[in-house]
Amino acid sequence: MTNEEIEVIRQRYIDCLEPLFFPEDPVSNDIVKYFASLLRIVGMEDRGWDPFVESRAILEDINAIMQMDLPAAKFPDKDSTIWRMGLLMYSHVVEMDAPYEVITNLLRFRLGKGYSPNPYYMFLDTVQKKRFKNSGIYPKQKIEIIKSLSQEANLSIGGIFDDFYNNELRNAISHSDYILTDGDFRCRKGTGTVGAFRIQLEVLNRTITKSKLFISTFFGLETSARKFWATRKHSAIPYDPVYKGLMEILVSEDV
């Protein structure tokens, strides 16, 4: 992909997601629910329990490794090493909970559907709810819910995931059921008798790149939204248009 193509895609992702992180009216649907959605409030806990911090750190580490000039003595096939790092990054991007949770809850906020630490449950049918108690739901189901809410909100957010989410690719990486050749990514789905597939490396590169653009856009907007509200610290923020309630924002040093 050219730099021009990358920047066009990045800007499209920003344009799609920005209305969620910076709503024109954060008060009418209860600004407390907006903050809960942005910060993923789950109750009282001390430091060191939020996996979002580790997820972001490991993605930054993998990206840094991909940019390094790896020593040939330790990495005789440097190109394959970079591909393997890219696959690990892709797997982490599509598996991590935080982006799905934040986007789903911000869509719920925009639509007046409230906030929940489990933002998907109300949209599941009876069978899915029973299954959820044992195994939760998969990324594919989360994306389907996001697409439905996005359409209801007249936003094109759901289409972002069509750019890079590939359920077969996700499963192959998660189950270590793949091999890289000079020209493609191959998965035999266990025995290889049924369902084996391949993805040309050129196509795979575009998929991985778009997943990186998505997560970097998400991180950037999430950080920008936090910093925006940090500038309002010690200010009186209206949160109840009926009773004229006011709230004060407290901000930690790390925002």
Residue frames as qw, qx, qy, qz and C-alpha x, y, z in Angstrom:
[[0.000, 0.887, 0.462, 0.000, 0.00, 0.00, 0.00],
 [0.378, 0.495, -0.037, 0.781, 1.22, 3.52, -0.81],
 [0.194, -0.199, -0.482, 0.831, 1.47, 6.21, 1.85],
 [0.304, -0.048, -0.172, -0.936, -1.31, 8.08, 0.07],
 [0.609, -0.251, -0.664, -0.353, -3.63, 5.07, 0.28],
 [0.479, -0.247, -0.698, 0.472, -2.81, 4.60, 3.94],
 [0.034, -0.125, -0.283, 0.950, -3.57, 8.22, 4.81],
 [0.453, -0.151, -0.388, -0.788, -6.88, 8.12, 2.92],
 [0.639, -0.297, -0.705, -0.077, -7.94, 5.05, 4.88],
 [0.365, -0.186, -0.567, 0.715, -6.74, 6.53, 8.17],
 [0.160, 0.000, 0.055, -0.986, -8.76, 9.69, 7.57],
 [0.571, -0.231, -0.546, -0.568, -11.85, 7.65, 6.70],
 [0.584, -0.298, -0.713, 0.250, -11.54, 5.77, 9.99],
 [0.173, -0.135, -0.375, 0.901, -11.12, 9.04, 11.89],
 [0.334, -0.098, -0.216, -0.912, -14.18, 10.53, 10.20],
 [0.622, -0.271, -0.666, -0.310, -16.24, 7.43, 11.06],
 [0.609, -0.325, -0.631, 0.354, -15.22, 7.17, 14.71],
 [0.194, 0.160, -0.245, 0.936, -14.78, 10.80, 15.73],
 [0.443, -0.435, -0.200, -0.758, -18.52, 11.51, 16.23],
 [0.780, -0.389, -0.490, -0.008, -18.60, 8.79, 18.88],
 [0.625, -0.174, -0.367, 0.666, -15.68, 10.10, 20.90],
 [0.092, -0.152, -0.122, 0.977, -16.67, 13.75, 20.52],
 [0.070, 0.621, 0.770, 0.127, -20.51, 13.86, 20.51],
 [0.037, 0.506, 0.170, 0.845, -22.09, 17.20, 19.67],
 [0.533, -0.558, 0.057, -0.633, -24.38, 16.85, 22.70],
 [0.439, 0.149, -0.839, 0.285, -22.76, 14.83, 25.51],
 [0.195, -0.120, 0.549, -0.804, -25.33, 15.97, 28.10],
 [0.652, -0.040, -0.109, -0.750, -28.84, 15.05, 26.95],
 [0.862, -0.011, -0.476, -0.174, -28.31, 11.26, 27.06],
 [0.754, -0.653, 0.070, 0.015, -26.55, 11.55, 30.45],
 [0.335, 0.796, -0.479, 0.157, -22.92, 12.60, 30.33],
 [0.546, -0.499, 0.644, -0.196, -22.14, 10.19, 33.16],
 [0.896, 0.194, 0.398, -0.033, -22.93, 7.32, 30.76],
 [0.584, 0.781, -0.197, 0.106, -20.67, 8.94, 28.16],
 [0.078, -0.745, 0.626, -0.215, -17.75, 8.97, 30.60],
 [0.758, -0.209, 0.592, -0.177, -18.53, 5.41, 31.68],
 [0.865, 0.474, 0.163, -0.002, -18.45, 4.35, 28.02],
 [0.398, 0.828, -0.353, 0.178, -15.19, 6.16, 27.29],
 [0.132, -0.645, 0.679, -0.323, -13.42, 4.95, 30.44],
 [0.683, -0.006, -0.718, -0.134, -14.99, 1.45, 30.55],
 [0.335, -0.427, 0.526, -0.655, -16.17, 1.78, 34.14],
 [0.639, -0.086, -0.748, -0.156, -16.74, -1.61, 35.76],
 [0.703, -0.657, -0.267, -0.052, -16.90, -0.71, 39.47],
 [0.303, -0.876, 0.366, -0.080, -14.31, -0.21, 42.18],
 [0.954, 0.037, -0.035, 0.294, -10.83, -1.69, 41.71],
 [0.395, -0.774, 0.247, 0.428, -7.27, -0.69, 42.47],
 [0.308, 0.749, -0.460, -0.364, -4.51, -0.13, 39.93],
 [0.072, -0.431, 0.885, 0.163, -3.15, -2.90, 37.77],
 [0.527, 0.208, 0.798, -0.206, -6.31, -4.72, 36.67],
 [0.569, 0.683, 0.098, -0.448, -7.18, -3.16, 33.31],
 [0.761, 0.031, 0.527, 0.376, -5.93, -5.38, 30.43],
 [0.442, 0.877, 0.167, 0.087, -6.28, -2.43, 28.04],
 [0.192, -0.895, 0.379, 0.136, -2.97, -1.08, 29.37],
 [0.584, -0.310, 0.705, 0.255, -1.11, -4.33, 28.60],
 [0.664, 0.524, 0.516, 0.136, -2.84, -4.73, 25.23],
 [0.282, 0.959, -0.033, -0.007, -1.71, -1.31, 24.13],
 [0.331, -0.756, 0.540, 0.162, 1.82, -1.92, 25.40],
 [0.674, -0.071, 0.695, 0.238, 2.24, -5.24, 23.59],
 [0.591, 0.714, 0.354, 0.125, 0.95, -3.78, 20.32],
 [0.071, 0.966, -0.244, -0.048, 3.45, -0.94, 20.62],
 [0.521, -0.520, 0.651, 0.185, 6.22, -3.48, 21.33],
 [0.718, 0.271, 0.608, 0.203, 5.30, -5.63, 18.32],
 [0.431, 0.888, 0.147, 0.063, 5.13, -2.57, 16.08],
 [0.168, -0.881, 0.424, 0.128, 8.55, -1.44, 17.31],
 [0.643, -0.235, 0.693, 0.225, 10.03, -4.88, 16.55],
 [0.661, 0.563, 0.475, 0.142, 8.54, -4.73, 13.04],
 [0.258, 0.964, -0.063, 0.034, 10.38, -1.45, 12.43],
 [0.517, -0.692, 0.458, 0.210, 13.75, -2.74, 13.68],
 [0.561, 0.602, -0.556, -0.116, 16.69, -3.75, 11.54],
 [0.908, -0.344, 0.201, -0.132, 16.88, -7.29, 12.90],
 [0.162, -0.654, 0.714, 0.189, 20.38, -8.85, 13.11],
 [0.743, 0.323, -0.474, -0.345, 20.78, -11.52, 10.43],
 [0.216, 0.316, -0.889, 0.253, 22.73, -13.77, 12.82],
 [0.252, 0.103, 0.788, -0.552, 19.65, -14.24, 15.02],
 [0.591, 0.524, 0.396, -0.468, 16.98, -13.77, 12.36],
 [0.352, -0.171, 0.713, 0.581, 18.22, -15.47, 9.16],
 [0.084, 0.474, 0.720, 0.499, 14.80, -15.03, 7.49],
 [0.037, -0.208, -0.322, 0.923, 13.95, -11.47, 8.53],
 [0.368, -0.080, -0.391, -0.840, 11.05, -11.10, 6.10],
 [0.567, -0.313, -0.743, -0.170, 9.26, -14.10, 7.58],
 [0.334, -0.269, -0.605, 0.671, 9.90, -12.78, 11.09],
 [0.148, 0.082, 0.034, -0.985, 8.19, -9.50, 10.19],
 [0.526, -0.186, -0.578, -0.596, 5.22, -11.41, 8.76],
 [0.530, -0.305, -0.766, 0.199, 4.96, -13.44, 11.97],
 [0.142, -0.229, -0.413, 0.870, 5.01, -10.28, 14.08],
 [0.311, -0.023, -0.261, -0.914, 2.30, -8.84, 11.83],
 [0.564, -0.266, -0.718, -0.310, 0.12, -11.90, 12.36],
 [0.398, -0.319, -0.673, 0.536, 0.56, -11.65, 16.14],
 [0.045, 0.141, 0.134, -0.980, -0.42, -7.99, 15.96],
 [0.441, -0.136, -0.504, -0.730, -3.47, -8.77, 13.85],
 [0.533, -0.313, -0.785, 0.024, -4.59, -11.48, 16.25],
 [0.268, -0.306, -0.534, 0.741, -4.26, -9.15, 19.23],
 [0.174, 0.035, -0.108, -0.978, -6.13, -6.33, 17.50],
 [0.542, -0.188, -0.541, -0.615, -9.15, -8.48, 16.61],
 [0.584, -0.292, -0.744, 0.141, -9.22, -10.29, 19.97],
 [0.202, -0.044, -0.489, 0.847, -8.79, -7.47, 22.50],
 [0.068, -0.637, -0.758, 0.120, -12.01, -6.50, 24.27],
 [0.148, -0.536, -0.233, 0.798, -11.57, -2.77, 24.84],
 [0.069, 0.125, -0.408, -0.902, -12.18, -1.39, 21.32],
 [0.268, -0.364, -0.804, -0.387, -15.36, -3.43, 20.89],
 [0.297, -0.582, -0.658, 0.374, -16.63, -2.46, 24.35],
 [0.115, -0.439, -0.084, 0.887, -15.91, 1.26, 23.97],
 [0.138, 0.010, -0.548, -0.825, -17.36, 1.50, 20.47],
 [0.293, -0.433, -0.827, -0.206, -20.47, -0.49, 21.43],
 [0.265, -0.612, -0.557, 0.495, -21.12, 1.56, 24.54],
 [0.054, -0.347, 0.094, 0.931, -20.52, 4.87, 22.76],
 [0.220, -0.180, -0.687, -0.669, -23.05, 3.77, 20.12],
 [0.322, -0.546, -0.767, 0.107, -25.47, 2.84, 22.91],
 [0.195, -0.504, -0.290, 0.790, -24.93, 6.28, 24.44],
 [0.053, 0.124, -0.383, -0.914, -25.57, 8.00, 21.12],
 [0.358, -0.272, -0.730, -0.514, -28.80, 6.02, 20.68],
 [0.481, -0.416, 0.224, -0.738, -29.98, 6.57, 24.25],
 [0.868, -0.103, -0.460, -0.159, -29.58, 2.89, 25.15],
 [0.664, -0.719, 0.176, -0.110, -27.56, 3.49, 28.29],
 [0.217, 0.656, -0.711, 0.131, -24.23, 2.05, 29.45],
 [0.946, -0.275, 0.075, -0.154, -23.30, -1.47, 30.53],
 [0.321, -0.627, 0.694, 0.148, -20.00, -3.16, 31.47],
 [0.426, 0.091, 0.865, 0.248, -21.39, -5.95, 29.28],
 [0.279, 0.414, -0.084, -0.862, -22.66, -3.89, 26.35],
 [0.286, 0.130, -0.785, -0.533, -23.71, -6.85, 24.17],
 [0.100, 0.129, 0.947, -0.277, -25.97, -8.87, 26.46],
 [0.412, 0.459, 0.418, -0.667, -29.21, -7.01, 25.80],
 [0.495, 0.525, -0.363, -0.590, -28.83, -7.65, 22.06],
 [0.072, 0.215, -0.968, -0.106, -28.47, -11.44, 22.37],
 [0.715, -0.197, -0.394, -0.544, -31.29, -13.94, 21.94],
 [0.797, -0.479, 0.197, -0.311, -32.21, -16.47, 24.63],
 [0.974, 0.075, -0.040, 0.210, -29.88, -19.19, 23.35],
 [0.502, 0.587, -0.248, 0.585, -26.97, -16.77, 22.98],
 [0.342, -0.723, 0.277, -0.532, -27.53, -15.44, 26.52],
 [0.931, -0.329, 0.134, -0.085, -27.29, -18.96, 27.95],
 [0.865, 0.277, -0.070, 0.412, -24.12, -19.61, 25.98],
 [0.163, 0.805, -0.208, 0.530, -22.69, -16.25, 27.02],
 [0.639, -0.694, 0.223, -0.246, -22.56, -17.28, 30.69],
 [0.925, -0.195, 0.258, 0.200, -20.14, -20.09, 29.81],
 [0.716, 0.094, 0.331, 0.607, -18.11, -18.84, 26.87],
 [0.037, -0.602, 0.042, 0.797, -18.96, -15.19, 26.23],
 [0.673, 0.685, 0.253, -0.115, -19.23, -14.13, 22.60],
 [0.716, 0.020, 0.329, 0.615, -16.75, -14.07, 19.75],
 [0.134, -0.382, 0.173, 0.898, -15.41, -11.03, 17.86],
 [0.019, -0.224, -0.728, -0.647, -17.67, -11.85, 14.91],
 [0.217, -0.682, -0.698, -0.015, -20.78, -11.49, 17.10],
 [0.269, -0.632, -0.201, 0.698, -19.49, -8.28, 18.65],
 [0.113, -0.162, 0.435, 0.879, -18.94, -6.84, 15.18],
 [0.093, -0.457, -0.778, -0.421, -22.45, -7.83, 14.12],
 [0.249, -0.755, -0.525, 0.303, -23.87, -5.91, 17.09],
 [0.240, -0.503, 0.096, 0.825, -21.70, -2.89, 16.29],
 [0.072, 0.113, 0.645, 0.752, -22.86, -2.98, 12.67],
 [0.155, -0.637, -0.737, -0.165, -26.52, -3.07, 13.74],
 [0.276, -0.764, -0.319, 0.488, -26.11, -0.17, 16.19],
 [0.268, -0.305, 0.320, 0.856, -24.01, 1.76, 13.69],
 [0.017, 0.346, 0.704, 0.620, -26.72, 1.46, 11.06],
 [0.234, -0.752, -0.613, 0.065, -29.36, 2.54, 13.57],
 [0.316, -0.721, -0.092, 0.610, -27.23, 5.59, 14.41],
 [0.545, 0.831, 0.113, 0.031, -26.77, 6.43, 10.70],
 [0.196, -0.801, 0.532, 0.193, -23.01, 5.98, 11.00],
 [0.817, 0.445, -0.349, -0.108, -20.68, 3.90, 8.82],
 [0.325, -0.658, 0.656, -0.176, -18.58, 2.50, 11.65],
 [0.879, -0.027, 0.457, -0.134, -19.55, -1.09, 10.96],
 [0.776, 0.627, -0.066, 0.030, -17.94, -0.94, 7.54],
 [0.031, -0.807, 0.582, -0.096, -14.51, -0.40, 9.10],
 [0.634, -0.309, 0.701, -0.108, -14.44, -3.99, 10.29],
 [0.858, 0.452, 0.236, -0.069, -15.27, -5.25, 6.80],
 [0.353, 0.851, -0.388, 0.004, -11.92, -3.80, 5.74],
 [0.166, 0.584, -0.767, 0.207, -9.83, -6.12, 7.89],
 [0.592, -0.231, 0.661, -0.400, -11.79, -8.66, 9.94],
 [0.646, 0.248, -0.644, -0.325, -11.48, -12.14, 8.48],
 [0.790, -0.399, 0.278, -0.373, -12.90, -14.86, 10.71],
 [0.975, 0.163, -0.099, 0.117, -11.00, -17.67, 8.97],
 [0.460, 0.590, -0.385, 0.540, -7.74, -15.77, 9.31],
 [0.394, -0.621, 0.366, -0.571, -8.47, -15.02, 12.96],
 [0.937, -0.229, 0.155, -0.212, -9.14, -18.70, 13.71],
 [0.868, 0.356, -0.220, 0.266, -6.08, -19.91, 11.82],
 [0.224, 0.622, -0.452, 0.598, -3.76, -17.61, 13.79],
 [0.578, -0.523, 0.321, -0.537, -5.45, -18.31, 17.13],
 [0.958, -0.133, 0.217, -0.130, -5.11, -22.08, 16.65],
 [0.238, -0.631, 0.658, 0.335, -1.62, -21.91, 15.08],
 [0.719, 0.282, 0.632, 0.056, -3.06, -23.68, 12.05],
 [0.484, 0.869, -0.004, -0.107, -1.14, -21.95, 9.28],
 [0.720, -0.207, 0.300, 0.591, 2.12, -21.79, 7.40],
 [0.195, 0.871, -0.117, -0.436, 3.79, -18.98, 5.46],
 [0.789, 0.218, 0.379, 0.431, 5.24, -19.60, 2.01],
 [0.355, -0.117, 0.230, 0.898, 7.03, -17.22, -0.35],
 [0.078, -0.238, -0.456, -0.854, 3.75, -16.14, -1.88],
 [0.534, -0.461, -0.321, -0.632, 0.89, -16.80, 0.51],
 [0.352, -0.268, 0.674, -0.592, -0.55, -17.63, 3.90],
 [0.577, -0.020, -0.727, -0.372, -1.95, -21.17, 3.98],
 [0.472, -0.211, 0.625, -0.585, -4.30, -22.91, 6.38],
 [0.335, 0.033, -0.885, -0.322, -5.40, -26.50, 6.02],
 [0.645, -0.328, 0.064, -0.687, -8.02, -26.39, 8.81],
 [0.744, -0.322, 0.535, -0.238, -6.69, -29.39, 10.67],
 [0.787, 0.046, 0.597, 0.150, -6.75, -32.36, 8.30],
 [0.029, -0.444, 0.484, 0.753, -6.65, -30.31, 5.12],
 [0.217, 0.259, 0.896, 0.288, -9.34, -32.41, 3.49],
 [0.009, 0.772, 0.585, 0.247, -12.12, -29.82, 3.84],
 [0.194, -0.956, -0.211, 0.059, -11.97, -26.05, 4.10],
 [0.634, -0.269, 0.146, 0.710, -8.28, -25.46, 3.42],
 [0.290, 0.932, 0.207, 0.070, -7.57, -21.96, 2.13],
 [0.619, -0.064, 0.043, 0.781, -4.79, -19.57, 1.19],
 [0.050, 0.964, 0.183, -0.185, -4.39, -15.79, 1.22],
 [0.645, 0.531, -0.035, 0.548, -1.90, -14.08, -1.06],
 [0.531, -0.334, -0.288, 0.723, 0.68, -12.13, 0.92],
 [0.079, 0.236, 0.186, 0.950, -0.22, -8.93, -0.91],
 [0.478, -0.562, -0.439, -0.513, -3.82, -9.27, 0.29],
 [0.699, -0.466, -0.451, 0.301, -2.67, -10.26, 3.78],
 [0.407, -0.013, -0.141, 0.903, -0.47, -7.19, 3.95],
 [0.194, -0.407, -0.241, -0.859, -3.45, -4.94, 3.21],
 [0.653, -0.541, -0.488, -0.206, -5.52, -6.72, 5.85],
 [0.659, -0.345, -0.359, 0.564, -2.85, -6.38, 8.54],
 [0.245, 0.145, 0.008, 0.958, -2.17, -2.76, 7.60],
 [0.350, -0.509, -0.332, -0.713, -5.85, -1.84, 7.86],
 [0.700, -0.540, -0.461, 0.077, -6.10, -3.51, 11.26],
 [0.537, -0.174, -0.218, 0.796, -3.12, -1.39, 12.38],
 [0.005, -0.315, -0.176, -0.933, -4.78, 1.74, 11.03],
 [0.537, -0.589, -0.463, -0.388, -7.97, 0.91, 12.90],
 [0.699, -0.509, -0.388, 0.318, -6.31, 0.32, 16.25],
 [0.420, -0.034, -0.090, 0.902, -4.02, 3.35, 15.94],
 [0.184, -0.456, -0.290, -0.821, -7.07, 5.49, 15.10],
 [0.645, -0.592, -0.462, -0.144, -8.92, 4.07, 18.09],
 [0.650, -0.333, -0.296, 0.616, -5.98, 4.70, 20.43],
 [0.254, 0.172, 0.067, 0.949, -5.55, 8.22, 19.08],
 [0.339, -0.531, -0.330, -0.703, -9.20, 9.24, 19.47],
 [0.705, -0.539, -0.456, 0.071, -9.50, 7.60, 22.88],
 [0.567, -0.218, -0.214, 0.765, -6.44, 9.49, 24.11],
 [0.074, 0.297, 0.180, 0.935, -7.61, 12.76, 22.52],
 [0.480, -0.614, -0.436, -0.449, -11.02, 12.47, 24.18],
 [0.692, -0.494, -0.380, 0.364, -9.43, 11.89, 27.58],
 [0.439, -0.081, -0.057, 0.893, -7.11, 14.86, 27.11],
 [0.108, -0.498, -0.345, -0.788, -9.97, 17.07, 25.92],
 [0.584, -0.684, -0.368, -0.237, -11.94, 16.47, 29.11],
 [0.687, -0.292, -0.284, 0.601, -8.75, 16.80, 31.16],
 [0.219, 0.260, 0.040, 0.940, -8.62, 20.44, 30.06],
 [0.415, -0.577, -0.291, -0.641, -12.03, 20.87, 31.75],
 [0.589, -0.269, -0.654, 0.391, -10.82, 19.75, 35.16],
 [0.199, -0.336, -0.446, 0.805, -12.04, 21.83, 38.11],
 [0.251, -0.050, -0.266, -0.929, -14.79, 23.20, 35.88],
 [0.505, 0.214, 0.624, -0.556, -18.51, 22.79, 36.51],
 [0.130, 0.053, -0.805, -0.576, -19.90, 20.46, 33.81],
 [0.648, 0.021, 0.169, -0.742, -23.70, 20.27, 33.41],
 [0.051, 0.104, -0.984, -0.133, -24.99, 16.71, 33.54],
 [0.081, 0.496, 0.850, -0.160, -28.70, 17.05, 34.26],
 [0.024, 0.271, 0.322, 0.907, -30.65, 19.48, 32.06],
 [0.426, -0.633, -0.561, -0.321, -33.80, 19.10, 34.20],
 [0.607, -0.730, -0.249, 0.188, -32.40, 19.67, 37.69],
 [0.215, 0.918, -0.238, 0.234, -29.47, 21.78, 36.46],
 [0.861, -0.451, 0.132, 0.195, -26.99, 19.37, 38.01],
 [0.298, 0.848, -0.433, 0.067, -23.27, 20.13, 37.81],
 [0.955, -0.215, 0.038, 0.199, -20.29, 17.81, 38.08],
 [0.073, -0.871, 0.466, 0.139, -16.55, 18.31, 38.50],
 [0.912, 0.325, -0.238, 0.083, -14.02, 16.27, 36.56],
 [0.547, -0.709, 0.429, 0.115, -11.04, 14.91, 38.45],
 [0.753, 0.596, -0.277, 0.020, -7.96, 14.04, 36.41],
 [0.834, -0.414, 0.206, 0.300, -4.96, 11.87, 37.26],
 [0.156, -0.727, 0.435, 0.508, -1.48, 12.73, 36.01],
 [0.294, -0.127, 0.838, 0.442, -1.47, 9.95, 33.41],
 [0.518, 0.257, -0.125, -0.806, -4.96, 10.91, 32.08]]
